[in-house]
Amino acid sequence: MTKTNFPEGFLWGGATAANQLEGAYDVDGKGLSTSDLLLGGSVSVPRKITRTIDPQAFYPSHDGIDHFHRFKEDIALFAEMGFKVYRFSIAWTRIFPTGLETEPNEAGLAFYDQLINELKRHHIEPLVTISHFESPIGLTKAFNAWASRDMIAAYTRFAETIITRYHHDVHYWLTFNEINMLTRPMAAYLAGGMYVDDSDRFISPDTDSEQLRLQALHYQFVASALVTKFAHELDPQLQVGCMLAYRMLYPYTSHPDDIAMVQRATEFNNFYCGDVQVKGRYPYFAQRYWRDHHLHIDMAPEDAATLAAGTVDFYTFSYYQSSTMTCTGKGEQTGGNFFSGVKNPYLERSEWGWEIDPRGLRTALNQIYDRYQIPLMVVENGFGIRDQLIEQNGVKTVNDDARIAYLKAHIEAMEAAIGDGVDLVGYTSWAPIDLISASTGEMAKRYGYIYVDKHDDGTGTLSRYRKKSFYWYQQVIQHNGLV
């Protein structure tokens, strides 16, 4: 291949989240977030929540990979790869430690002053996620976080503070990470900061409340719209986007009921949120869904106008895998990034059971662009595997050919979608550096181009090493997508 469909100025980079890499959970006045009370787990051992800090327990987010103290080193490595953009989140509890304060914590703002200045020094465009699964536990204790309409004011205070502070240097903003996670039973605590029972379970399927989750989601829609409108009025040059975990679905059989099942699941998992944030209104099927599931979404009289006035400028999403569904009772179950299904006989799977489907990314891009006709970014995509640190010619590295093969196939799928006519403007793979897994709290499931010497029990030197994929991605960026 001698030329590429990727447009000039395409935004190549990587994506992280504060609670998965920063560490320094109690430094410079930072308060406790929901993620700071999550214990480590594994693919077979679910994570648990503690209501207070247990000094004998291990909390992966407390130290992360110590990016808080090493961000200059990490950003220099991103710059060495040639990053054009870096997606990161601002930890809410660094700025408002409990979420209830009326004035921000200046020490927390000062940290992000330095981080953004370092990105500018390396000519890397910041892409900031305002809320990425780390709301203040103080708000959970005060009114169960997004279960209450009071959360809107707390969120907008935080968002307006950081947008006002950084709008001269940060032109791209995302209001919520994977906002459609609240359509899933496991996400009440993760995405909504809400307790659903008195247990220590991170995921509580038997006590899940869809009413609670979808009411919380409505409040997030309103908050997102208010902040989007604020950003546009503060600085018309700002671009505000939505971010969803896109669920690419296939029917297991040609049974008409399997086809209908996938259609309904696609509507609810993907378009329910996308329509509100891009079109400014709930989709036509929302009323049917609420009626069929005996839900009542409480809305203030002004909410409809707020949603209509706060539509986003671009659409971003995560894509790791596809899922296959059936109503027939056939098929063996498989795992996934909060999305499970039955095994697709035509796809390979990772060690964690995630199915590998680059062709599905091209289909997803076409589905999204057909519906919304605004610029798209793939802001999470990557391959979690166990890496083996070795020494070659006196240099420590990782020969991660499987990761390179996964990413290469997905970049080729994006290029094909651009050839189809999709307006794709950026790609930030997850994650450019090894960090804590959101679903399990593990380090063993690694994604990065940069190996971090840290292990599931918290031990390790935290030294950084370039993997084989580091140099491969460097070439991809240098040649604008030639793989």
N, C-alpha and C positions, 0 to 999 in steps of 0.2 A: 504494500500500500504506500503510495507516494503523496497522497493528499488527504485532507480530512474535511469532514462536514462541519466540524466544530467552528463556530464563528470567531472572528478576531475579537479579542477581549473577553473570551469565555473565562468564567471565574472558576479556576481550579483550586482546590484546597482540601481542608479537613474539618471535622466537627468534633466537639467535646461538650461535656456538661460540668459545671462547677462542682457538683456534689460527687462526681466520679473521679476527679483528679486533683482538685485544689488541696485537700487536707486542711490543716490549720483551722480546725473546726471551732476553736474557741479563742482565736488570736485577734487582737485589736478590737475587742468588743463584739465580735460576731456572736449571734445567738444561735439557738438550736433550731434546725430545720427538721422536717419529717424524716428526711433521709439520714440524719444524724442519730436517729433512734432505731435504725434497721440493723439487725445482726447479719453477719455473713451466713451464706448458705452454699448450696451446690445444685447441680442438675437434679439430684435425688433428694436433697434436704431443703425444704422450703425456708425462706428467710422469715424471721420473726420480728415483731415490734416490741420494744420495751417502752413503758410510759415515762420512765426516768432513766438516767444514765446508770448502768450497772458497772461499777469500777472493775469487776472481774470479767466482764464480757468483752468481745472483740467487735468493734464497729468499723467496717472497712472505710467509710467516708471520713472518719476522723483524721486519718493521715493521707488517704488517697495515694497519689504518687508524689506528694509534696510539691505540686506545681506552684503553689503559693510562694514558695521560696526559690523555685527553679524556673520561673516562667521565662526569664531572659534566655536561659540555656535552651529551653524547649522552643521558643519562638525563633531563635537562631537556627535551629535544626529545620523548622518549617520553612524558613527563608532559604536555607540551603537546597531544599527540594524544589523551591521556586513557587511557593504558594502565592496565589493572587488574592485569596480570601481565607479568613479563618472564622469559623462559626464557634462561638462560645456562649456560655450563659453567665449572667451576673447573679451571684448568690443573694437572694432577697435578704437573708438574715445578716449579711455583712452591712447592709444599708439601713435596714430597720430590724434590729435584733429580735424583737418579739412580734413585729408587724403592727403593734398598737401605738408606736411612737408617732409623734407629729413632726419631729425633726430628724433628719437622717444622721447616721453615724459617719462623721467626716473621715475617720480612719479607714472605713470600708470603701468610701468613694476614692480615697487617695490610692488604694491598691489598684483599682481599675483605671485611674489616671495613668499610673505607671505602665500597666499592661497595654492600654491602648496606645500610649506614646511609643512603646517598644514596637508594636505592630506598624505604626506609621513610619518609624525609623527604618523598618525593613520593607516598606512599600507594600504592606499586606492590608487589604480592605477588611475591617471588622464586620462581622454579621452577628448581631447580638440576639440571643433568645432571652426574653424578659423573664419568663417563668418556665423552668425545666425541672419538674418533679422535686421541688425543694422549698415548699412554702413553710413559713414559720410555724413551729409547733405551738407558739404562743397563741396563734389564731385558731388552731385546732382546739386548744383548751378553752379559749374564750367563747367560741360559738360554733365549733366543729367545722371551721374553715368554710369550704365552698358549699356546705349545706345551708349557709346563711347568706342572705343578700348583703349583709354587712361586709362580706368579703370584697365586694366590688370596690368600695371606697378604699379599703386597705391596699388592694392591688393597684388601683389607679394612682394612689399617692406614691407608691413605689415606682411605677412605670413613668409617671410624669417627672419624677425627680431625676431618674437616670437619663431620660430622653433630653430633658432640659440641660443637663450637665454635659452630655456627650454629642449632641446633635451636629456640632460642627465637624466632628471626626468620624461619627458612625452614621452612615447613610442607609443601611439596611437593618431592619428590625423584624423580629418574629414575636408575636404576642404570647403564644403558648406552645410548648413542645407537645407534639402528638395529641392535640386537643381531643381527637376522637377516641382516645383510650378510655374516656369516661363512658363510652358505649359498651365497654367490656366489664364483666363482673369483677375482674381482679384489680381494677384500677381505682377503687374508691379512696384508698389511702395514698397510693402512688401519685395519682394525678389530681385528686381532689382534696388531699390532706384530711380525709374524714375517717373517723372511727365508725364502724358499722356494728360492732358488738364489743363485749368486754374482754375478749380473748387477746392473745398475743400473736394471732395469725396475721401475716402480711396479706394473704388472700383468704377470704371467708365466703366461699361459694354458697354454703348452706344458709347463711344469714344475709346474703347480698340483697340490696334494695335497689331495683332499677329506678324506682320513683326518686330515691335520693340522688342517684347518679345523674339522671337526666335533668333534674331540677338544678343540680350543681352545674351541669354543662350549660344550661341556659344562662346562669349567672356569669359563666366564663365568656359566653358569646357577647353578652352586654358589656362586660368589662373590656373585652378585646375591641369592640366597636368604639367605645368611648376613647380608648387610648389611641386607636388608629385616627380618629377624628382630631384628637388633640395634636398628634404628631404632624398631620397635614396642615393644621392651622398654625402651629409653631414654626414649621419650616416646610414649605411646599416641595422642597427637593428631597425630602425623606421618603423612603420606600418602606412600606409596612406589609409584611406577608403573614399568611397563615402557615401552619405546619401540621401535617397529619401523618399517621402511620398507615400507609396505603395497603389495603388488603386485596391482593390480586387473587381472584377466586375462579376455580374451575368446577364443573359438575363431574362427579365420578362416573356417571353413566349418562346415556341419552334419555333416560326416563324423564318424561315431562316434569315430574315433581322435583327431580334434581335440578333441572334447568330453572324452574321457578324459585327453588331454594337459594340458588346462587344469585339470581336477580335480586331477590329481597335482601339478602345479606350484603350484596354490593351497595345497594341503595342505602341501607342503614349504616354500615360501617364506614363508607366513604363519602357518599353524597349528602347525608344528613348534615354533617358539619361543614363540608365544602360549600354547599349551597348557601348556608347562613352567612359564612364569612366572605364569600365571593359575590353572591347575588344580593345579600342583605335581607334575606327572608328564608323562612323554613320551606323545604320542598313540599310539593303537592302530596306526597305520601305520608307526611309527618302526622297529620290528623288521623289517618287510618292506623298508623302504628300506635299512637297513643291510645286510641279506642280499643284496638285489639289486645293491648297489654295492660289495660285498665290504669292508665297513667293520667295525671292532671298536672300540667306544667303551669305553675303560677307565674303570670306575667304582669308587670306594671303597665298602666295605660300608655306610657311613653316608650316602652321597650321596642315596639315595632319600628317607630321612627328612628330610634337610636341604632338599631341594626341596619336599617337602610342607609343611614348617614355615615356608617363606619366600615365600608367595604374595603378589602385589602387590595394591594397593587400587584402582588405576585403570589404564587402558590408554591409551597415547598412540601416535600414529603420524604419519609423514610421508606426504603425498600430493601428487604433482605431476602425474601422468599415469596413463594406463592403458597396457597392452600387449596385443598380439594375437599369438596363437601358431597354428602349423599344422605338421602332419606331412606335408603334401602336396607340399612343395617350391615352392609358389606364393608370390607376394607379394614385394614389395620391402622390404628391411630398413630400419629407421628407428632413430634414436638414443633416448637416455633417461638418466634419473638412475640409472646403473648397471644399468638394466633395458632391454634392447632387445627388438625383436620385428619383425613385419612391419607395413607401413603399413595402418592402418585407413581404408578409403575414405570413411568417414563423419565423420572428424575432421580438424581443422586442426592444423598443427604450428608450433612456434616455429622461430626461425633455427637453433637447436641440434638440431632434429629431435624435440623432445619434443612428444608429442601432447596436445592440449588437450581434456579430457574432464570437465567438472564433473558431469555425470550419473553418471559412475563413482564420484565421491566419495560421493554419496548411496547408491549400491549398496554401496560398501565399508563405510560406517558401519552399514548394516543387516546386512551379513554379520558384522561384528565383534561387534555388540551381540547378535545372535541366538546367537552361539556362547558369549559370555562373560558377558553380563548384569551388567557392572560399569560405572561411569562412564567415559566416553571423552573424550579431548581430541585435537583435530587440532593438533599442535605444530610442523608444518612444512607450508607450502603457499605457493607463490609463482610468479612468472613472471619468468624471467631474460631480459632483452632489452638491446639497446644503447640507451643514453639519450643524448640531445643536450642539453647545457646551453645555455640561451638566456637572453636578458635581456628581460624584459617590465616596462614601467613602472619601469625603473631597478632591478629585482630579478631576480637570477639564479634560474632555475627549470628544470624539465623538464615538458613536456606529455606525460605517460605514459598516454595514454588506453587503450592496449592492456593495460597492467598493470591499470588500474582495471576494464576489462571482464572480464579473467580473474578477478580477485578477487571482483568482484560476482557472477559466475556461480557461483563456488564457495561463497560465503556463502549464496546462495539455495539451493544444494544442501544445505548443512548445515541450513538452516532447514526444508527439506522433510523431511530425515531426522528432525529433532526432531518434526515433525508426524506422522511414521510411528511415533513412540514411542521413538526412540533417546534414551538419557540422555547427551547431549552437554553438557559443562560448561565447555569452554574452547576457545579458538582463538588460537594464536600463529603468525602468518604468518612465513614466511622470506623475506627477513630485513628488519627494519624500517629498516636502514641498509646501504648498499652495503658489501660486504666481499669477501674473497678466496674464489673458488670452490674447493670441496674437490676436485672431480674434475679440474679443469684448472689451478687456480692463477691464473685470470684475474681481472681487475677488470672487463673489458669486458662480461661477462655479469652485469648488475646486477639486483638484486631490491628495493632499498630504497625506502621512502617518503622517505628522506633521501639526497641525492646527495653523494658524497664525491669531492673533486677529487684522484683518484689514478688512475694508468693502469697498464697491464700491465707496463711497464718499470720501475715503481717511482717514476716522477716524479709531481709534482703538489704542490699546496699543502696538501692534507688539509682544506681548508675544507669546511664542511657547508652544504648548501642544501636547502630544502624543495621537494619536487616537488609537482605537482598532486595526486598520490595522497595526499600527507601530509594535505591538507585534506579530501580525500574520506574517508579512514579516520577522521579526527577526527570527522566527522559520523556515520559508521557506529557508532562507539563511543558517541557522545553519545546516539544514538537506539536503542541496543541492537539493532543489526542491520538497521535500515531502510536499504536501499540504493537 
